[in-house]
Amino acid sequence: MPGSLEECIGNCTIEKRSKGKFTSTHELLNAYKNGDAFSKDVWLKSVRQLAIGLASVTNILSPEVIVLGGGIAQAGNDLFEPLIEYMNQYEWRAGGNKVEIVKATYGDLGGAIGAACFAMSKFVVRSS
């Protein structure tokens, strides 16, 4: 969806965002780690847009923690360090409070595991 966070940083739009130079976020990050200037521009623009989106949510809802999962969270410090710097610019911190941004414990499987846990919590076996 145009304007979504998935469009800004998701793997499905990497070819569009990199003008066809990269076919996956993994390729982009490898080039970024090797000092490629174009990949740095693409990556940091993507992270900046993620920060703006998260700051908007934070400014509206004021959560204590945002948990990032999926493939993008596998970027580790290459994601979280610039993301924190951008959040410092865009997040409104009433009373000096800032949101904590953490990596999901179960990575790509976080949503599935959460859904399974929820389903299990609703399943009650009745004994006779």
C-alpha positions in Angstrom: 0.0 0.0 0.0 1.4 3.4 -0.9 2.7 5.3 2.1 2.8 2.1 4.3 5.8 1.1 6.4 6.1 -2.0 4.3 6.5 0.2 1.2 9.2 2.3 3.0 11.4 -0.5 4.3 9.9 -3.9 3.4 11.8 -6.4 1.3 8.9 -6.4 -1.3 9.8 -2.9 -2.4 13.6 -3.1 -2.4 13.9 -3.2 -6.2 11.7 -0.1 -6.5 13.5 1.8 -3.7 17.0 0.9 -5.1 16.0 1.6 -8.7 16.6 -2.1 -9.6 20.1 -2.3 -8.1 19.1 -4.7 -5.3 16.7 -7.6 -5.3 16.6 -8.1 -1.6 17.2 -6.3 1.7 20.0 -8.8 2.4 21.8 -7.6 -0.8 21.3 -4.0 0.1 22.7 -4.5 3.7 25.7 -6.4 2.4 26.5 -3.4 0.1 25.8 -1.0 3.0 28.2 -2.9 5.3 30.9 -2.8 2.5 30.6 1.0 2.4 28.7 1.4 -0.9 27.4 5.0 -0.9 24.3 4.3 -3.0 23.2 1.5 -0.6 23.8 3.8 2.4 21.5 6.4 0.9 18.8 3.9 0.2 19.1 2.2 3.6 19.2 5.3 5.7 16.3 6.8 3.8 14.3 3.7 4.5 15.3 3.7 8.2 14.4 7.4 8.4 11.0 6.7 7.0 10.5 3.9 9.5 11.4 6.3 12.3 9.0 8.9 11.1 6.2 6.3 11.0 7.1 4.9 14.5 7.4 8.4 15.9 3.9 9.2 14.6 2.5 6.2 16.3 4.5 7.0 19.5 3.3 10.6 19.4 -0.3 9.5 19.2 -0.4 6.4 21.5 2.6 6.9 23.8 3.6 3.3 24.1 6.3 2.3 26.5 7.9 -0.3 24.0 7.8 -1.0 20.3 8.7 -4.5 19.3 10.2 -4.9 15.8 10.1 -8.3 14.2 10.2 -9.8 10.8 13.2 -9.9 8.5 14.0 -6.3 8.9 14.9 -6.8 12.6 17.6 -9.2 11.6 19.6 -6.2 10.4 20.6 -5.7 14.1 22.7 -2.7 14.8 22.5 -1.6 11.1 18.8 -1.0 11.8 18.6 -0.1 15.5 21.5 2.4 15.7 20.3 4.8 12.9 16.7 4.2 13.9 17.4 5.5 17.5 19.2 8.5 16.0 16.2 9.3 13.8 13.8 8.7 16.7 15.7 11.3 18.7 14.8 13.8 16.0 11.2 12.9 15.4 9.7 11.5 18.6 7.9 14.0 20.9 9.0 13.1 24.4 6.5 14.6 26.8 8.0 14.6 30.3 11.3 13.3 28.8 9.8 9.8 28.3 11.0 8.0 25.2 9.8 4.8 23.7 12.0 1.7 24.0 12.5 -0.1 20.6 13.4 -3.7 20.9 13.9 -6.7 18.6 11.3 -9.4 18.7 12.5 -12.5 20.5 11.1 -14.9 17.9 12.0 -12.9 14.8 9.9 -13.9 11.8 7.9 -16.3 13.8 6.8 -13.8 16.5 3.3 -13.3 15.0 2.7 -17.1 14.5 3.9 -17.9 18.0 1.8 -15.2 19.5 -1.3 -16.4 17.6 -0.6 -20.0 18.7 -0.2 -18.9 22.4 -3.5 -16.9 22.2 -5.3 -19.9 20.7 -3.9 -22.2 23.3 -5.0 -19.8 26.1 -8.6 -20.0 24.7 -8.6 -23.8 24.5 -10.2 -25.3 27.6 -10.5 -29.0 28.0 -13.5 -29.9 30.1 -13.3 -33.1 32.1 -16.4 -35.2 32.9 
